[in-house]
Amino acid sequence: MKGALIEAVQRRILWFSVTAVLLAGLVVGAVTIIPLGSILRETTAERLEHMAAIKAMSASQYAAHLTGVAMQVTSRTVIRQELAAFNRGERTAEQLRAFTLNKISDAMTLAPGVVGITRLGRDGAALVSVGEVAEGPVLAHLAAQVSATVKTSAAPAIIGPFATADGALRLAAAAPILSHASHHEGTDVVLFSPAGLGPLLDRQGVDEAEVATFLGAASPDGGTAWYTAGPQGALVRATPPDPTGGWSLAAERIHPAAWTLISATPTEALFRHVDSVIALAAVAVAVLIGIGVLVLLVLLRPMAGHALITTRELEDKVQELQTLRRQLEDERHRLEESNAELEQFAYAASHDMRQPLRMVISFLELLRRRNVGKLDGDSLSYIQEAVDGARRLNAMIEGLLEYSRVGRLEDAQGPVDLNGALARAEANLGSMLDESGADVEHTPLPVVLAEDAQMVRLFQNLIENAVKYRHPDRAPRIRVDSSPASDGLWTIRVSDNGSGMPADQAPRAFGLFQRLHSGGNGTGLGLALCHKIVSRHGGTITLETVDGEGTTVVFTLPGSTSSAPPRMAAGRKKDLAQA
């Protein structure tokens, strides 16, 4: 009787354990496989978006190259002066054409990929043409695009692809020609062969799916024309697939061309490998549940032998993980050393390059002074442009030096009173603020954990930008205020009433060498330096702008634990009536 009772208890324990293992296995399988499938699908979709982003970046670089070539065509001073003289009525159309024809012919010869150049007047009429010329509705479309570009920005615009009268596909870069006073004198429409776009649109694969890429651009009829890669890298007209028809799409905008790039692939092919992985995971979970049940049957039923369980494989896995951790640690140290070496190299290279530039500037100035009466106007103009270019390069190198220094002094961080940092920045810019009639005011600013000199440089760059790119019809007004944010951070806002910029250009404002305003002598490093300073201090920086109304730079900095409440400090007030 006692033996039967023990056997019954053993059977109940056995079946209870088996049921528990089955239920636990099903729950674990559901909790594991469903999120796994979701993560794999999101990762695969992100790969498609990543491919589209890379292709869009390459297309943006290609478009930027075309705008650079177009700007080179319009950049010569003598050409702008001659066109301005024509607009004032001091030159006839034939005189302008005779003067300009050889120069733009030389420009087309020296610029690879250029198949035609047309110079338009203020009214959009063609004055001089070399090579291929857009005709009919295409030229009217280009003239309309040029007019819209001049009204919104002085930067070149990329138009196309479009078909010419003989059916050939071409790209057009419309580059406004501005006088030294920033008056619109005319526009160069530079036609390019689109050979560089074909390779960017070639088909590629994401996992087991083949991805097709399409490029959309405005057409003369007001719609959107789509193209893809044809035989031997040529462009052909095509239509992107409908996403409701079982296709996955990833779209990206291309600047400065205002194109749209779409990468498309069948959804079934894109997620085929995900379904295979989920099926294998389900099979693996089922096998593990079966093994667990068998182990319980062996361990819990009465038996004469012994169950032997070893942990050798587990120990091997632990050893592998420890080895991998050591390898990752070694790799991290190598990356830190490599970054430090690159930083030191950038600093040394930028520092050593300034001496040859100073020699170039000095000898060019000496050459001009000694030959004032011997050289003609063009030669003196060429020397002046060379001097100006060398000085701009020197300013860019100096900016790179400053940029490379940021982050080398983290050990010097401590409590910094932003009121004092702002005051020193204003003192450094005293002459510029006085000459421009600028008014700088601020509310009480906090004490933050930072490096003092870098805070002065941060405020100095932001105020200098506000003055440099002020609105031509009003004196600069700059306001700095602050407010507490989450996680012990402070939000600082630097606002101005300057010329602002189009909102779609704001994301590019903090990149290296990004000059978003026409004219001036900026290097495109000021906001990039501000971004690096704020990032090195653990903060974020963004830009809010309204074209023609002003710009606000918003950044965060960590507060100092020892900071006292901010004290009142008067802003820099300038009596404009006495200026």
ROZA-880963 format. One line per 4 residues: number of its first residue (from 1); for each residue x, y, z negated of C-alpha. Coordinates in Angstrom, 2 decimals, decimal comma, padded with zeros to 5 digits, always signed. Last residue first. Layout:
residues N
NUM	X:Y:Z; ...
end
This chain:
residues 579
579	+025,65:+106,14:+032,86; +024,19:+108,64:+030,34; +020,55:+107,77:+031,01; +021,44:+104,09:+031,00
575	+022,33:+104,21:+027,32; +024,00:+100,83:+026,88; +022,93:+098,50:+024,11; +025,07:+095,51:+023,14
571	+022,83:+093,50:+020,83; +022,52:+094,24:+017,15; +023,29:+091,40:+014,82; +020,92:+089,84:+012,29
567	+022,29:+086,93:+010,36; +021,69:+083,30:+011,12; +020,77:+081,15:+008,10; +023,96:+079,54:+006,73
563	+025,80:+076,80:+008,57; +027,53:+074,05:+006,61; +025,90:+071,20:+008,51; +026,87:+072,91:+011,78
559	+024,22:+072,69:+014,48; +024,81:+070,62:+017,61; +024,46:+072,59:+020,87; +021,62:+072,79:+023,41
555	+021,41:+074,64:+026,73; +018,88:+076,75:+028,66; +020,02:+079,02:+031,51; +017,28:+081,47:+032,55
551	+017,29:+083,08:+036,00; +015,68:+086,17:+037,48; +012,84:+087,65:+039,52; +013,83:+087,44:+043,20
547	+013,59:+083,65:+043,41; +012,35:+082,30:+040,08; +014,86:+080,27:+038,09; +015,07:+077,79:+035,21
543	+018,46:+076,11:+034,75; +019,36:+073,17:+032,52; +022,10:+072,32:+030,02; +022,43:+069,38:+027,63
539	+024,44:+069,00:+024,43; +027,08:+066,67:+022,99; +029,88:+069,24:+022,74; +031,65:+067,84:+025,80
535	+028,37:+068,16:+027,72; +028,07:+071,88:+026,83; +031,63:+072,65:+027,95; +031,28:+070,55:+031,13
531	+028,02:+072,24:+032,15; +029,47:+075,71:+031,50; +032,49:+074,84:+033,68; +030,16:+073,70:+036,48
527	+028,20:+076,95:+036,02; +031,33:+079,04:+036,69; +033,00:+076,80:+039,29; +031,33:+077,92:+042,54
523	+034,28:+080,22:+043,28; +032,43:+083,54:+043,26; +033,58:+086,46:+045,40; +030,27:+087,93:+046,32
519	+028,24:+087,25:+049,47; +025,51:+084,65:+049,72; +024,30:+082,97:+046,56; +024,19:+079,19:+045,90
515	+027,95:+078,69:+045,66; +028,36:+075,03:+044,56; +032,14:+074,51:+044,18; +031,66:+071,80:+041,48
511	+028,04:+070,97:+040,70; +026,01:+072,85:+038,05; +023,70:+074,72:+040,44; +022,73:+071,70:+042,56
507	+019,52:+070,93:+040,59; +018,52:+074,66:+040,85; +018,47:+074,80:+044,68; +014,82:+073,63:+044,95
503	+013,76:+076,53:+042,69; +014,89:+079,14:+045,22; +017,35:+081,59:+043,62; +017,36:+084,35:+041,03
499	+018,06:+087,96:+042,07; +018,73:+089,17:+038,56; +016,44:+089,82:+035,61; +018,48:+087,76:+033,16
495	+017,92:+085,06:+030,55; +020,36:+083,15:+028,30; +018,47:+080,59:+026,17; +020,10:+078,62:+023,32
491	+018,43:+075,50:+021,86; +019,93:+074,33:+018,58; +020,43:+070,66:+017,70; +019,96:+068,86:+014,36
487	+018,07:+065,92:+015,90; +015,23:+068,11:+017,25; +015,49:+071,74:+018,33; +015,98:+074,98:+016,43
483	+015,52:+078,22:+018,39; +017,88:+080,66:+020,07; +017,97:+083,95:+021,93; +020,18:+085,69:+024,48
479	+018,83:+088,49:+026,69; +020,44:+090,02:+029,77; +019,14:+093,09:+031,60; +021,02:+093,97:+034,79
475	+020,20:+097,32:+036,38; +017,56:+097,27:+039,10; +017,17:+097,39:+042,90; +020,15:+095,27:+044,00
471	+019,13:+092,36:+041,73; +022,11:+091,04:+039,82; +024,30:+088,19:+041,06; +027,61:+089,40:+039,52
467	+025,94:+090,71:+036,36; +024,07:+087,47:+035,53; +027,07:+085,37:+036,58; +029,37:+087,38:+034,26
463	+026,89:+086,92:+031,40; +026,83:+083,13:+031,90; +030,62:+082,84:+032,33; +031,35:+084,98:+029,24
459	+028,84:+083,07:+027,09; +030,51:+079,74:+027,87; +034,08:+081,16:+027,65; +033,36:+082,52:+024,15
455	+031,90:+079,12:+023,16; +035,02:+077,43:+024,58; +037,28:+079,64:+022,49; +035,42:+078,69:+019,26
451	+035,33:+074,91:+019,64; +031,96:+073,61:+018,44; +029,75:+072,77:+015,47; +027,12:+075,50:+015,55
447	+026,31:+078,62:+013,49; +023,04:+080,13:+014,68; +022,17:+083,25:+016,75; +020,20:+086,27:+015,51
443	+018,29:+087,72:+018,50; +020,20:+089,02:+021,47; +020,70:+092,05:+023,69; +022,89:+092,74:+026,71
439	+022,15:+095,83:+028,88; +024,17:+096,12:+032,10; +024,97:+099,52:+033,62; +027,01:+097,78:+036,34
435	+030,22:+099,74:+035,67; +029,84:+099,46:+031,88; +029,17:+095,71:+031,91; +032,16:+095,07:+034,22
431	+034,44:+097,21:+032,03; +033,39:+095,47:+028,82; +033,58:+091,88:+030,08; +036,11:+090,70:+027,47
427	+034,24:+092,72:+024,81; +030,96:+091,06:+025,78; +032,55:+087,60:+025,39; +033,94:+088,65:+022,00
423	+030,44:+089,70:+020,86; +028,90:+086,43:+022,10; +031,45:+084,39:+020,12; +030,78:+086,52:+017,03
419	+027,01:+085,96:+017,20; +027,64:+082,26:+018,05; +029,17:+081,72:+014,61; +031,39:+078,65:+015,04
415	+031,68:+075,83:+012,50; +034,45:+073,44:+013,55; +035,96:+071,80:+016,62; +039,74:+071,83:+017,04
411	+039,99:+068,04:+017,42; +037,91:+068,30:+020,63; +040,66:+070,40:+022,28; +041,34:+068,67:+025,59
407	+037,64:+068,59:+026,54; +037,73:+071,72:+028,69; +041,27:+072,35:+029,95; +040,54:+070,75:+033,35
403	+037,76:+073,30:+034,07; +040,02:+076,24:+033,20; +042,68:+074,96:+035,57; +039,99:+074,31:+038,19
399	+038,82:+077,90:+037,82; +042,39:+079,15:+038,31; +042,58:+076,95:+041,39; +039,34:+078,48:+042,69
395	+040,62:+082,00:+042,01; +043,85:+081,23:+043,86; +041,81:+079,84:+046,77; +039,78:+083,04:+046,84
391	+042,99:+085,06:+046,81; +044,43:+083,01:+049,65; +041,23:+083,52:+051,67; +041,29:+087,27:+051,06
387	+044,95:+087,46:+052,11; +044,23:+085,44:+055,27; +041,23:+087,66:+056,03; +043,42:+090,75:+055,59
383	+046,10:+089,34:+057,91; +043,48:+088,55:+060,56; +042,04:+092,06:+060,25; +045,51:+093,56:+060,67
379	+045,95:+091,47:+063,81; +042,52:+092,47:+065,15; +043,16:+096,17:+064,55; +046,45:+096,24:+066,46
375	+049,85:+095,81:+064,84; +052,76:+098,25:+065,00; +051,54:+101,17:+062,93; +050,66:+099,17:+059,85
371	+053,58:+096,80:+060,31; +055,55:+097,12:+057,07; +052,45:+097,32:+054,87; +050,82:+094,31:+056,53
367	+053,89:+092,08:+056,29; +054,37:+093,02:+052,61; +050,73:+092,10:+051,87; +051,19:+088,79:+053,67
363	+054,45:+088,18:+051,77; +052,79:+088,81:+048,38; +049,69:+086,70:+049,15; +051,77:+083,74:+050,35
359	+054,10:+084,02:+047,32; +051,12:+084,07:+044,95; +049,78:+080,97:+046,70; +053,12:+079,16:+046,29
355	+052,99:+079,92:+042,51; +049,33:+078,85:+042,07; +049,85:+075,24:+043,17; +051,86:+074,32:+040,08
351	+049,00:+075,00:+037,63; +046,37:+073,16:+039,70; +048,62:+070,10:+040,04; +049,56:+070,09:+036,35
347	+045,95:+070,37:+035,12; +044,61:+067,82:+037,60; +047,45:+065,40:+036,69; +046,80:+065,81:+032,96
343	+043,10:+065,03:+033,45; +043,93:+062,04:+035,65; +046,37:+060,72:+033,02; +043,77:+061,09:+030,26
339	+041,18:+059,31:+032,40; +043,62:+056,44:+033,08; +044,47:+056,11:+029,37; +040,77:+055,95:+028,47
335	+040,14:+053,42:+031,25; +043,03:+051,23:+030,03; +041,68:+051,34:+026,46; +038,21:+050,31:+027,69
331	+039,73:+047,43:+029,68; +041,54:+046,15:+026,59; +038,28:+046,28:+024,61; +036,43:+044,44:+027,40
327	+039,12:+041,72:+027,44; +038,93:+041,36:+023,65; +035,13:+041,01:+023,84; +035,45:+038,39:+026,61
323	+037,84:+036,34:+024,47; +035,45:+036,54:+021,52; +032,55:+035,48:+023,73; +034,52:+032,51:+025,11
319	+035,49:+031,40:+021,60; +031,86:+031,59:+020,46; +030,84:+029,51:+023,48; +033,46:+026,85:+022,66
315	+032,21:+026,72:+019,05; +028,65:+026,14:+020,28; +029,86:+023,35:+022,58; +031,64:+021,64:+019,67
311	+028,67:+021,86:+017,31; +028,02:+018,11:+016,90; +024,88:+016,32:+015,75; +024,98:+012,63:+014,86
307	+021,68:+011,02:+013,87; +022,20:+007,90:+011,83; +021,11:+004,28:+012,31; +018,40:+002,19:+010,62
303	+015,44:+004,25:+011,80; +012,21:+005,58:+010,36; +010,84:+008,29:+012,70; +011,85:+011,88:+012,04
299	+015,18:+012,22:+013,81; +014,54:+010,37:+017,09; +011,05:+011,71:+017,65; +012,23:+015,20:+016,68
295	+015,09:+015,04:+019,18; +012,68:+013,85:+021,90; +010,34:+016,79:+021,21; +013,21:+019,28:+021,35
291	+014,46:+017,83:+024,64; +010,97:+018,18:+026,13; +010,70:+021,78:+024,95; +014,13:+022,53:+026,45
287	+013,09:+020,98:+029,76; +009,90:+023,05:+029,85; +011,89:+026,23:+029,09; +014,34:+025,41:+031,91
283	+011,47:+024,77:+034,35; +009,92:+028,13:+033,46; +013,31:+029,85:+033,90; +013,74:+028,19:+037,30
279	+010,31:+029,45:+038,37; +011,12:+032,97:+037,12; +014,42:+032,93:+039,04; +012,68:+031,80:+042,24
275	+010,00:+034,49:+041,88; +012,72:+037,13:+041,47; +014,53:+035,78:+044,56; +011,42:+036,34:+046,66
271	+010,89:+039,86:+045,29; +012,22:+041,85:+048,27; +011,04:+039,27:+050,84; +007,42:+039,52:+049,65
267	+007,60:+043,30:+049,40; +008,68:+043,62:+053,04; +011,46:+046,26:+053,28; +011,55:+050,03:+053,65
263	+014,14:+052,75:+053,04; +012,73:+056,25:+053,66; +014,78:+059,41:+054,23; +013,09:+062,83:+054,38
259	+014,75:+065,85:+055,98; +014,99:+069,41:+054,62; +018,52:+069,73:+056,10; +020,24:+071,22:+053,05
255	+019,39:+068,81:+051,50; +018,00:+065,33:+052,09; +014,90:+064,21:+050,16; +014,62:+060,56:+049,14
251	+011,90:+057,92:+049,68; +011,91:+054,27:+048,58; +009,33:+051,98:+050,20; +008,04:+048,47:+049,48
247	+005,92:+046,95:+052,26; +002,84:+044,70:+052,03; +000,51:+046,66:+054,33; -000,46:+049,30:+051,78
243	+003,06:+050,75:+052,05; +002,45:+051,51:+055,77; +005,59:+050,97:+057,83; +007,78:+053,88:+058,97
239	+007,23:+054,85:+062,64; +010,10:+054,87:+065,14; +011,86:+057,13:+067,64; +015,37:+056,00:+068,47
235	+018,79:+057,19:+067,28; +021,95:+055,55:+068,69; +024,22:+053,34:+066,53; +025,09:+050,85:+069,29
231	+021,43:+049,82:+069,79; +018,88:+051,82:+067,75; +019,00:+053,26:+064,25; +015,80:+054,90:+063,02
227	+013,80:+058,03:+063,78; +010,62:+059,69:+062,52; +009,03:+062,95:+063,77; +006,95:+064,96:+061,30
223	+004,17:+067,30:+062,36; +004,20:+070,97:+063,40; +004,25:+070,39:+067,16; +007,95:+071,31:+067,34
219	+008,85:+068,39:+065,03; +009,87:+068,54:+061,36; +012,24:+065,73:+060,36; +011,89:+062,14:+059,12
215	+014,70:+059,57:+058,93; +013,93:+055,83:+058,66; +015,95:+053,03:+057,04; +015,28:+049,29:+057,41
211	+016,09:+046,95:+054,52; +016,60:+043,21:+054,99; +015,51:+041,19:+051,97; +017,43:+038,33:+050,31
207	+019,23:+040,46:+047,68; +018,97:+043,99:+049,10; +020,23:+043,87:+052,68; +021,27:+046,53:+055,15
203	+019,89:+047,88:+058,42; +021,72:+050,78:+060,03; +020,38:+054,28:+059,31; +023,67:+055,84:+058,18
199	+025,44:+054,39:+061,24; +023,05:+056,33:+063,56; +023,34:+059,69:+061,82; +026,91:+060,50:+062,95
195	+026,01:+060,28:+066,65; +023,44:+063,08:+066,29; +025,18:+065,26:+068,93; +025,17:+068,82:+067,71
191	+023,51:+072,08:+068,85; +024,53:+075,34:+067,16; +021,87:+078,05:+066,90; +023,68:+081,27:+065,91
187	+021,51:+083,98:+064,37; +021,28:+087,76:+064,54; +022,17:+090,99:+062,72; +020,56:+090,30:+059,31
183	+021,82:+092,92:+056,91; +024,05:+091,65:+054,07; +026,01:+094,96:+053,87; +029,06:+093,22:+055,32
179	+026,81:+092,20:+058,21; +024,95:+088,90:+058,27; +024,76:+086,31:+061,03; +022,17:+083,63:+060,13
175	+023,25:+080,01:+060,82; +020,64:+077,74:+062,48; +022,07:+074,21:+062,75; +020,43:+072,15:+065,50
171	+020,50:+068,38:+065,97; +020,13:+066,73:+069,38; +018,34:+063,81:+071,03; +018,57:+063,69:+074,83
167	+015,28:+063,67:+076,79; +016,44:+065,91:+079,66; +014,49:+068,92:+078,32; +015,92:+068,42:+074,85
163	+014,54:+065,98:+072,26; +014,63:+066,88:+068,57; +016,59:+065,59:+065,56; +016,02:+068,13:+064,18
159	+016,69:+071,28:+062,24; +019,52:+072,02:+059,79; +019,37:+075,40:+058,04; +022,31:+077,71:+057,36
155	+022,40:+079,69:+054,10; +021,21:+083,32:+054,02; +017,99:+082,25:+052,32; +014,21:+082,79:+052,33
151	+013,47:+085,32:+055,09; +016,44:+084,28:+057,24; +015,33:+080,62:+057,13; +011,75:+081,39:+058,16
147	+012,98:+083,36:+061,18; +015,39:+080,56:+062,13; +012,59:+077,97:+061,91; +010,41:+080,09:+064,20
143	+013,29:+080,51:+066,68; +013,92:+076,74:+066,60; +010,27:+075,98:+067,35; +010,25:+078,49:+070,22
139	+013,46:+076,88:+071,54; +011,80:+073,42:+071,35; +008,61:+074,69:+073,01; +010,55:+075,60:+076,16
135	+014,30:+075,16:+076,19; +017,15:+074,14:+073,89; +020,48:+075,07:+075,46; +023,41:+072,76:+076,21
131	+026,84:+074,33:+076,74; +027,32:+078,03:+076,01; +024,54:+080,56:+075,48; +024,55:+084,34:+074,84
127	+021,66:+086,71:+074,00; +018,73:+084,36:+073,34; +015,71:+086,22:+071,92; +014,86:+085,61:+068,25
123	+013,98:+089,26:+067,52; +017,17:+089,86:+065,55; +019,26:+088,51:+068,39; +019,96:+084,88:+069,13
119	+023,36:+083,33:+069,89; +023,12:+079,89:+071,52; +025,81:+077,24:+071,02; +025,96:+073,84:+072,72
115	+027,35:+070,32:+072,49; +029,13:+070,50:+069,11; +030,33:+067,04:+067,95; +033,90:+068,13:+067,43
111	+034,39:+071,88:+066,73; +037,40:+073,35:+068,59; +035,78:+073,45:+072,02; +032,52:+074,91:+070,69
107	+034,41:+077,66:+068,86; +036,45:+078,46:+071,97; +033,25:+078,82:+073,99; +031,87:+080,99:+071,16
103	+034,81:+083,32:+071,59; +034,84:+083,28:+075,38; +031,18:+084,31:+075,60; +031,19:+086,99:+072,89
99	+032,82:+090,01:+074,56; +031,27:+089,46:+077,99; +027,87:+088,78:+076,45; +028,00:+091,87:+074,25
95	+029,03:+094,04:+077,20; +026,24:+092,53:+079,30; +023,65:+093,12:+076,56; +024,74:+096,75:+076,28
91	+026,71:+098,06:+073,35; +026,20:+101,09:+071,03; +022,48:+100,45:+070,68; +022,59:+099,90:+066,93
87	+021,79:+096,19:+067,48; +024,69:+095,98:+069,95; +027,07:+097,55:+067,42; +025,91:+095,00:+064,81
83	+026,65:+092,21:+067,30; +030,15:+093,60:+067,87; +030,79:+093,90:+064,13; +029,59:+090,37:+063,44
79	+031,84:+089,01:+066,18; +034,82:+091,00:+064,91; +034,34:+089,65:+061,40; +034,48:+085,97:+062,31
75	+032,18:+083,83:+060,16; +029,41:+082,94:+062,62; +031,06:+079,89:+064,27; +032,59:+078,80:+060,95
71	+029,12:+078,92:+059,37; +027,83:+076,48:+061,99; +030,69:+074,09:+061,27; +029,92:+074,25:+057,56
67	+026,21:+073,68:+058,25; +027,14:+070,54:+060,20; +029,35:+069,27:+057,37; +026,54:+069,91:+054,87
63	+024,24:+067,81:+057,07; +026,73:+064,91:+057,02; +027,14:+065,25:+053,25; +023,37:+065,23:+052,88
59	+023,14:+062,13:+055,11; +025,69:+060,37:+052,89; +023,74:+061,35:+049,79; +020,50:+060,18:+051,39
55	+022,13:+056,84:+052,21; +023,27:+056,48:+048,59; +019,82:+057,46:+047,28; +018,08:+054,99:+049,60
51	+020,39:+052,20:+048,42; +019,72:+053,16:+044,79; +015,95:+053,16:+045,43; +016,17:+049,62:+046,85
47	+018,34:+048,57:+043,93; +015,83:+050,17:+041,53; +013,08:+048,00:+043,03; +015,22:+044,92:+042,34
43	+015,84:+046,03:+038,76; +012,12:+046,73:+038,19; +011,25:+043,28:+039,54; +013,92:+041,61:+037,40
39	+012,72:+043,44:+034,29; +009,09:+042,45:+034,90; +010,02:+038,81:+035,54; +012,14:+038,71:+032,39
35	+009,35:+040,37:+030,38; +006,99:+037,53:+031,45; +009,58:+034,74:+031,05; +010,69:+035,44:+027,49
31	+007,45:+036,03:+025,55; +005,68:+033,31:+027,56; +008,51:+030,81:+027,08; +008,84:+031,64:+023,39
27	+005,11:+031,14:+022,92; +005,11:+027,86:+024,89; +008,19:+026,57:+023,04; +006,72:+027,49:+019,66
23	+003,49:+025,65:+020,53; +005,35:+022,55:+021,70; +007,75:+022,56:+018,73; +004,85:+022,96:+016,27
19	+002,93:+020,11:+017,92; +005,99:+017,83:+017,69; +006,52:+018,80:+014,05; +002,88:+018,13:+013,14
15	+002,97:+014,82:+015,01; +006,10:+013,68:+013,14; +004,96:+014,95:+009,75; +001,64:+013,15:+010,23
11	+003,40:+009,93:+011,27; +005,76:+010,14:+008,27; +002,83:+010,64:+005,92; +001,13:+007,58:+007,41
7	+004,33:+005,51:+007,01; +004,67:+006,59:+003,37; +001,08:+005,58:+002,70; +001,57:+002,20:+004,39
3	+004,71:+001,57:+002,29; +002,81:+002,40:-000,93; +000,00:+000,00:+000,00
end
